[in-house]
Amino acid sequence: MKALFWLLAVFAAAVALVIFGRVDDGYALFVYPPYRVEISLIFFIVLMLGAFAALYLLARIVHHVLALPRHVRAFRERRRRGRGQAALAGALQAYFEGRYARTEKEAKAAYEAGIWPGVAAVLAARAAHELRNFGRRDQWFERAGTAGESAQVARLVSQAALALEERNFVGARDALRSLHASGPKHIATLRMLLRAERGAQDWEEVLRLATQLAKRDAIAPALAEEYRAQAHIELLARAAPDRETLAERWRRIPARERANPRIAAAAARQASALAAAPLAREILEEGLGAEWSATLVALYGELPRLDPAAQAQEARTRIERAERWLREHPEDPQLLSALGHLCADAELWGKAQNYLEASLSFEPTRAAYLELARLYDRLARPADAAAQYRRAAELP
């Protein structure tokens, strides 16, 4: 369309010039003594236009000649960038196709062409990792680190992901903490950090991250609860050497989570190992009051003894509490077995035998048979004790 417009303009100018030449009798006079030149005005105008066109054409030629090196450089740069972009696209395709040697080759070409060098270096690093060439992988990560800020998130996330794959939890945690210290905290990287903190056994951080991700609906509630329970159990184990530390750690756990039978059982076992019977009883009674659990019932029957002065009163208290539970759970074999153990410790032989035999009538267990056998030993009934030992051994 533009060329047609110019063609029409030239024809219009020619027609106008011819018409003007027919009606105009003017002329142009040039005098340079002793010479005198006279030409028609139309010819003079045409001559001037031709001269202007020639000068313009000459100027354009000179300009292009002088600018030729710059045009050559620009052409080469465009060609280089085109090849680099094609190489980066080829590297991405090859990576998703699982052709890691080609990925690294194409990514190297893109890196050398200066096309997103940070991204190209990270891609090459991941390809080298898949090829199990860890030395080259680390070199590519170093190059990505010097390629500018735009690729640092991709570099750190990739380093963390590969470290997690190798179960290098400390390395993954360090990379992700560095990322979060200098930028926003995304859900994907927080989930990765949670996995790294679990592997590195930083349970306080596991508690914090599991809570944070659950609030953001980034992980399933059941999974968050499982992670928190595991963290509480591990932290209780670390607090075990000291009674006061254990009690403080237990009371720092939210009441809703203290009701978890696994957490309560772990805390009670730690307290029993420290001979902290009152704390163990408090933990078990609170746990059983919140949720009935056979594990907690069994632990209640195995609570450690107190000193002789307080043992008699403590034994009566425990038995009374267990018998109140029995009114609500009259056919619970674990509770009956625990009561048998408690009564045996209190030397209430008849009640102990009755509770143990009732427990076995509902569910024969090795623990109940052994407890009854020990009771018969204490009552000097070796034949009955041997029979119970034999029945315990015959259980699958």
ZITAMO-V26935 format. One record per residue. N is the residue number from 1. RES is the residue in one letter. PHI is phi in radians with two decimals (999 if undefined). OMEGA is omega in radians with two decimals (* if undefined). NEAR is the number of other ideal C-beta (glycine too) atoms within 12 Angstrom. Layout:
N_RES_PHI_OMEGA_NEAR + N_RES_PHI_OMEGA_NEAR
//
This chain:
1_M_999_3.14_7 + 2_K_-1.15_3.14_8 + 3_A_-1.11_3.11_9 + 4_L_-1.09_3.11_10 + 5_F_-1.07_-3.14_11 + 6_W_-1.15_3.13_12 + 7_L_-1.11_3.09_13 + 8_L_-1.11_3.13_14 + 9_A_-1.12_-3.14_14 + 10_V_-1.14_3.11_16 + 11_F_-1.09_3.12_14 + 12_A_-1.12_3.13_14 + 13_A_-1.15_3.13_17 + 14_A_-1.13_3.12_17 + 15_V_-1.10_3.14_14 + 16_A_-1.11_3.14_17 + 17_L_-1.14_-3.13_21 + 18_V_-1.13_3.13_15 + 19_I_-1.10_-3.14_13 + 20_F_-1.13_-3.13_18 + 21_G_-1.18_-3.13_20 + 22_R_-1.28_-3.06_12 + 23_V_-1.73_-3.07_12 + 24_D_-1.89_3.10_18 + 25_D_-1.92_-3.08_10 + 26_G_-1.25_3.11_16 + 27_Y_-2.55_3.10_17 + 28_A_-2.02_-3.08_19 + 29_L_-2.05_3.09_14 + 30_F_-2.06_-3.10_13 + 31_V_-2.11_3.02_10 + 32_Y_-2.46_-2.99_8 + 33_P_-0.84_0.02_7 + 34_P_-1.57_-3.06_6 + 35_Y_-1.77_-3.14_9 + 36_R_-2.54_-3.09_12 + 37_V_-2.10_3.12_16 + 38_E_-2.24_3.13_14 + 39_I_-2.32_3.14_17 + 40_S_-1.20_-3.12_20 + 41_L_-1.13_-3.13_20 + 42_I_-1.11_3.14_24 + 43_F_-1.12_3.14_19 + 44_F_-1.10_3.14_21 + 45_I_-1.13_3.12_22 + 46_V_-1.08_3.14_21 + 47_L_-1.07_3.14_18 + 48_M_-1.13_3.10_16 + 49_L_-1.09_3.11_18 + 50_G_-1.10_3.13_14 + 51_A_-1.09_3.13_14 + 52_F_-1.11_3.14_14 + 53_A_-1.12_-3.14_15 + 54_A_-1.14_3.13_14 + 55_L_-1.11_3.13_14 + 56_Y_-1.10_3.14_14 + 57_L_-1.10_3.12_14 + 58_L_-1.12_3.13_14 + 59_A_-1.10_3.13_14 + 60_R_-1.12_3.12_14 + 61_I_-1.10_3.14_14 + 62_V_-1.06_-3.14_13 + 63_H_-1.08_-3.13_14 + 64_H_-1.17_3.11_15 + 65_V_-1.11_-3.13_13 + 66_L_-1.20_-3.11_12 + 67_A_-1.55_-3.08_15 + 68_L_-1.01_3.12_14 + 69_P_-1.03_3.13_12 + 70_R_-1.13_3.11_14 + 71_H_-1.12_3.12_15 + 72_V_-1.14_3.11_13 + 73_R_-1.10_3.13_13 + 74_A_-1.13_3.12_14 + 75_F_-1.12_3.13_15 + 76_R_-1.11_3.11_15 + 77_E_-1.13_3.10_17 + 78_R_-1.10_3.14_15 + 79_R_-1.15_3.12_15 + 80_R_-1.10_-3.13_20 + 81_R_-1.17_3.10_19 + 82_G_-1.09_3.10_18 + 83_R_-1.14_3.13_21 + 84_G_-1.12_3.11_28 + 85_Q_-1.14_3.09_23 + 86_A_-1.13_3.12_19 + 87_A_-1.14_3.13_34 + 88_L_-1.13_3.09_35 + 89_A_-1.09_3.10_24 + 90_G_-1.13_3.11_27 + 91_A_-1.12_3.11_38 + 92_L_-1.09_3.14_27 + 93_Q_-1.11_-3.13_18 + 94_A_-1.12_-3.14_27 + 95_Y_-1.12_-3.13_32 + 96_F_-1.24_3.07_17 + 97_E_-1.49_-3.13_16 + 98_G_1.43_3.13_14 + 99_R_-1.71_-2.92_20 + 100_Y_-1.33_3.09_27 + 101_A_-1.12_3.10_22 + 102_R_-1.17_3.10_25 + 103_T_-1.00_-3.11_35 + 104_E_-1.13_-3.14_34 + 105_K_-1.12_-3.12_25 + 106_E_-1.19_3.12_33 + 107_A_-1.12_3.09_42 + 108_K_-1.10_3.11_30 + 109_A_-1.09_3.11_29 + 110_A_-1.14_3.13_36 + 111_Y_-1.10_-3.13_33 + 112_E_-1.19_3.09_20 + 113_A_-1.42_3.12_26 + 114_G_1.35_3.14_22 + 115_I_-1.63_-3.07_31 + 116_W_0.76_-3.02_28 + 117_P_-1.06_3.13_31 + 118_G_-1.12_3.13_33 + 119_V_-1.12_3.13_35 + 120_A_-1.08_-3.14_42 + 121_A_-1.16_3.11_42 + 122_V_-1.11_3.13_42 + 123_L_-1.10_3.10_46 + 124_A_-1.12_3.12_48 + 125_A_-1.11_-3.13_44 + 126_R_-1.19_3.09_37 + 127_A_-1.16_3.11_36 + 128_A_-1.11_3.09_32 + 129_H_-1.11_3.12_30 + 130_E_-1.11_3.10_27 + 131_L_-1.46_3.13_23 + 132_R_1.11_3.08_15 + 133_N_-1.81_-2.98_19 + 134_F_-1.29_3.08_21 + 135_G_-1.12_3.12_14 + 136_R_-1.18_3.09_25 + 137_R_-1.03_-3.12_32 + 138_D_-1.15_3.09_23 + 139_Q_-1.11_3.13_21 + 140_W_-1.17_3.09_39 + 141_F_-1.15_3.08_35 + 142_E_-1.12_3.10_19 + 143_R_-1.14_3.10_28 + 144_A_-1.10_3.14_36 + 145_G_-1.18_-3.14_26 + 146_T_-1.81_-3.05_17 + 147_A_-1.66_3.12_28 + 148_G_1.92_-3.06_19 + 149_E_-1.22_-3.03_15 + 150_S_-1.10_-3.07_17 + 151_A_-1.83_-3.03_29 + 152_Q_-1.21_3.11_26 + 153_V_-1.13_3.13_29 + 154_A_-1.08_-3.14_32 + 155_R_-1.12_-3.07_38 + 156_L_-1.18_3.12_36 + 157_V_-1.14_3.13_33 + 158_S_-1.16_3.10_39 + 159_Q_-1.07_3.14_41 + 160_A_-1.14_-3.12_38 + 161_A_-1.10_-3.14_29 + 162_L_-1.23_3.08_30 + 163_A_-1.14_3.09_31 + 164_L_-1.12_3.12_29 + 165_E_-1.07_3.12_23 + 166_E_-1.57_-3.10_19 + 167_R_1.08_3.02_15 + 168_N_-1.60_-2.99_21 + 169_F_-1.19_3.14_27 + 170_V_-1.17_3.10_20 + 171_G_-1.10_3.10_25 + 172_A_-1.11_3.14_35 + 173_R_-1.10_-3.13_32 + 174_D_-1.10_3.14_22 + 175_A_-1.12_-3.10_33 + 176_L_-1.25_3.08_39 + 177_R_-1.13_3.08_27 + 178_S_-1.09_3.12_22 + 179_L_-1.11_-3.09_30 + 180_H_-1.24_3.13_27 + 181_A_-1.24_-3.06_15 + 182_S_-2.03_-3.09_14 + 183_G_-2.75_-3.12_19 + 184_P_-1.22_-3.14_12 + 185_K_-1.78_-3.13_24 + 186_H_-1.55_-3.10_19 + 187_I_-1.06_-3.11_19 + 188_A_-1.07_-3.12_22 + 189_T_-1.29_3.06_34 + 190_L_-1.16_3.08_32 + 191_R_-1.12_3.08_31 + 192_M_-1.10_-3.14_36 + 193_L_-1.13_3.09_41 + 194_L_-1.05_3.11_42 + 195_R_-1.11_-3.14_32 + 196_A_-1.16_-3.14_37 + 197_E_-1.16_3.07_36 + 198_R_-1.12_3.13_30 + 199_G_-1.15_3.12_26 + 200_A_-1.43_3.08_27 + 201_Q_1.09_2.98_20 + 202_D_-1.65_-2.93_26 + 203_W_-1.27_3.06_28 + 204_E_-1.11_3.10_21 + 205_E_-1.20_3.09_31 + 206_V_-1.07_3.10_35 + 207_L_-1.04_-3.09_31 + 208_R_-1.14_-3.08_22 + 209_L_-1.22_3.13_38 + 210_A_-1.10_3.11_36 + 211_T_-1.15_-3.11_25 + 212_Q_-1.10_-3.12_25 + 213_L_-1.21_3.10_33 + 214_A_-1.16_3.11_25 + 215_K_-1.13_3.14_15 + 216_R_-1.55_3.13_19 + 217_D_1.00_-3.10_12 + 218_A_-1.65_3.04_24 + 219_I_-2.38_-3.12_27 + 220_A_-1.12_3.13_14 + 221_P_-0.97_-3.14_17 + 222_A_-1.12_3.13_12 + 223_L_-1.20_3.09_21 + 224_A_-1.08_3.12_28 + 225_E_-1.12_3.12_25 + 226_E_-1.11_3.14_23 + 227_Y_-1.10_3.14_32 + 228_R_-1.16_3.11_37 + 229_A_-1.09_3.11_32 + 230_Q_-1.05_-3.13_27 + 231_A_-1.12_3.13_36 + 232_H_-1.09_-3.14_37 + 233_I_-1.10_3.14_34 + 234_E_-1.17_3.12_29 + 235_L_-1.19_3.05_31 + 236_L_-1.13_3.12_40 + 237_A_-1.12_3.12_24 + 238_R_-1.22_-3.14_20 + 239_A_-1.48_-3.00_30 + 240_A_-1.06_-3.07_28 + 241_P_-1.08_-3.05_15 + 242_D_-2.35_-3.09_18 + 243_R_-1.10_-3.09_23 + 244_E_-1.13_3.11_16 + 245_T_-1.11_3.13_22 + 246_L_-1.11_-3.14_33 + 247_A_-1.11_3.13_24 + 248_E_-1.14_3.12_16 + 249_R_-1.11_-3.13_33 + 250_W_-1.08_-3.08_36 + 251_R_-1.33_3.06_20 + 252_R_-1.37_3.13_21 + 253_I_-1.30_3.10_31 + 254_P_-0.98_-3.07_17 + 255_A_-1.00_-3.13_16 + 256_R_-1.08_-3.12_15 + 257_E_-1.48_3.04_35 + 258_R_-1.13_3.12_35 + 259_A_-1.30_3.11_28 + 260_N_-1.16_-3.08_31 + 261_P_-0.99_3.14_29 + 262_R_-1.11_-3.13_29 + 263_I_-1.17_-3.14_41 + 264_A_-1.08_3.13_41 + 265_A_-1.13_3.12_33 + 266_A_-1.09_3.13_38 + 267_A_-1.14_-3.14_46 + 268_A_-1.14_3.11_43 + 269_R_-1.10_3.12_30 + 270_Q_-1.12_3.13_35 + 271_A_-1.12_3.11_37 + 272_S_-1.12_3.11_29 + 273_A_-1.09_3.11_25 + 274_L_-1.57_-3.08_26 + 275_A_1.04_3.08_18 + 276_A_-1.60_-3.04_29 + 277_A_-1.07_3.14_30 + 278_P_-1.04_3.11_25 + 279_L_-1.15_3.12_36 + 280_A_-1.07_3.13_38 + 281_R_-1.13_3.10_33 + 282_E_-1.04_-3.13_27 + 283_I_-1.11_-3.08_39 + 284_L_-1.21_3.13_44 + 285_E_-1.17_3.08_28 + 286_E_-1.13_-3.14_30 + 287_G_-1.15_3.14_35 + 288_L_-1.23_3.06_36 + 289_G_-1.20_-3.14_22 + 290_A_-1.54_-3.10_20 + 291_E_-2.70_-3.12_22 + 292_W_-1.25_-3.08_21 + 293_S_-2.52_3.12_29 + 294_A_-1.10_3.13_28 + 295_T_-1.08_-3.13_26 + 296_L_-1.18_3.10_40 + 297_V_-1.08_3.14_40 + 298_A_-1.08_3.11_34 + 299_L_-1.13_3.13_39 + 300_Y_-1.12_3.11_43 + 301_G_-1.26_-3.12_44 + 302_E_-1.87_-3.14_31 + 303_L_-1.01_-3.11_39 + 304_P_-1.18_3.10_29 + 305_R_-1.28_3.01_23 + 306_L_-1.71_3.06_24 + 307_D_-1.16_-3.04_13 + 308_P_-0.94_-3.08_10 + 309_A_-1.15_-3.09_9 + 310_A_-1.79_-3.01_16 + 311_Q_-1.17_-3.06_20 + 312_A_-1.10_3.13_18 + 313_Q_-1.14_3.13_16 + 314_E_-1.09_3.13_25 + 315_A_-1.11_3.11_31 + 316_R_-1.08_3.14_21 + 317_T_-1.09_-3.13_24 + 318_R_-1.13_-3.12_39 + 319_I_-1.14_3.13_32 + 320_E_-1.07_3.12_19 + 321_R_-1.12_-3.13_29 + 322_A_-1.14_3.12_39 + 323_E_-1.22_3.02_23 + 324_R_-1.16_3.08_18 + 325_W_-1.12_-3.09_30 + 326_L_-1.11_3.10_30 + 327_R_-1.13_3.11_14 + 328_E_-1.55_-3.11_16 + 329_H_-2.31_-2.99_23 + 330_P_-1.22_-3.09_17 + 331_E_-2.00_-3.14_15 + 332_D_-1.49_-3.09_29 + 333_P_-1.11_3.13_31 + 334_Q_-1.13_3.14_37 + 335_L_-1.15_3.10_40 + 336_L_-1.09_3.11_40 + 337_S_-1.13_3.12_42 + 338_A_-1.10_3.10_43 + 339_L_-1.10_3.08_43 + 340_G_-1.06_3.13_43 + 341_H_-1.13_-3.14_38 + 342_L_-1.11_3.14_40 + 343_C_-1.18_3.09_35 + 344_A_-1.14_3.08_35 + 345_D_-1.09_3.13_32 + 346_A_-1.50_3.13_29 + 347_E_1.10_3.00_18 + 348_L_-1.66_-2.90_25 + 349_W_-1.11_-3.10_23 + 350_G_-1.12_3.13_16 + 351_K_-1.14_3.13_27 + 352_A_-1.08_-3.14_34 + 353_Q_-1.11_-3.13_31 + 354_N_-1.09_-3.12_22 + 355_Y_-1.14_-3.12_38 + 356_L_-1.19_3.11_42 + 357_E_-1.15_3.08_26 + 358_A_-1.15_3.10_28 + 359_S_-1.07_-3.12_39 + 360_L_-1.20_3.12_29 + 361_S_-1.21_3.11_17 + 362_F_-1.53_-3.12_21 + 363_E_-2.74_3.09_21 + 364_P_-1.16_3.11_23 + 365_T_-2.27_3.14_27 + 366_R_-1.09_-3.11_22 + 367_A_-1.10_-3.13_30 + 368_A_-1.19_3.09_38 + 369_Y_-1.06_-3.14_32 + 370_L_-1.13_3.11_28 + 371_E_-1.10_3.11_39 + 372_L_-1.18_3.09_42 + 373_A_-1.12_3.12_31 + 374_R_-1.11_3.10_27 + 375_L_-1.07_3.12_34 + 376_Y_-1.12_3.06_27 + 377_D_-1.04_-3.12_21 + 378_R_-1.21_3.10_21 + 379_L_-1.58_3.11_20 + 380_A_1.06_3.08_11 + 381_R_-2.13_-3.01_18 + 382_P_-1.07_-3.12_15 + 383_A_-1.16_3.11_14 + 384_D_-1.14_3.12_23 + 385_A_-1.10_3.14_24 + 386_A_-1.09_3.13_17 + 387_A_-1.11_3.13_18 + 388_Q_-1.21_3.07_33 + 389_Y_-1.05_-3.12_23 + 390_R_-1.15_3.12_17 + 391_R_-1.15_3.08_21 + 392_A_-1.12_-3.14_23 + 393_A_-1.23_-3.10_14 + 394_E_-1.38_3.13_12 + 395_L_-1.19_-3.12_17 + 396_P_-1.22_*_7
//
